[in-house]
Amino acid sequence: MNKDKLFSYHKWATLACLEHVQTIGEEIYQKEGANSFASIEATIAHVIGVEKLWLLRMNGVKKPVFEHFDVAITELAIEAFMLLHAEMELYFASLSEQQWQEVLHYQNMRGDDFSTSREEMLFTVINHASYHRGQITSFLRQFGKEGIPLDYIYYQKQNR
């Protein structure tokens, strides 16, 4: 599948998820529940920090430092993702197909060595975020709220 289309889906799903949570209310965004992270806010902080790590790895940084973003409210989270995604898009547009296939060497946060192409890194970013969007839906259900469909087919239906 086309990398631009996959990233476009990723941006759409991220914003749709955050905007949906925003309509429900900040108290739900910050409310603690049972999941991998304590709250939707903590989940979002993790996801955006990890996306920045992957961008740095794609840029050849072998052991990037986790950046903490101010995502204390949904509006700040939306702005932070929009800025990061714009930065990512600019970087992606500068890459040739050969550069997308180039294997880069880096360490994860535990210090384990990996070798991965930029294309595989992009897939990892999208897959990782999808996993956590599912966790956000789980939080919403715990709090008696409904999630929204964020599967690719819904993106495709809206963007044809």
HUHUUR-V969241 format. One record per helix or strand of 2 or more residues. SS is the DSSP state (H for helix, E for strand). FROM is the first residue (numbers start at 0). TO is the last residue. If there is no record, write none. Layout:
BEGIN
ss->SS from->FROM to->TO
ss->SS from->FROM to->TO
END
This chain:
BEGIN
ss->H from->2 to->23
ss->H from->25 to->29
ss->H from->39 to->57
ss->H from->73 to->92
ss->H from->96 to->100
ss->E from->102 to->106
ss->E from->112 to->116
ss->H from->117 to->141
ss->H from->151 to->157
END
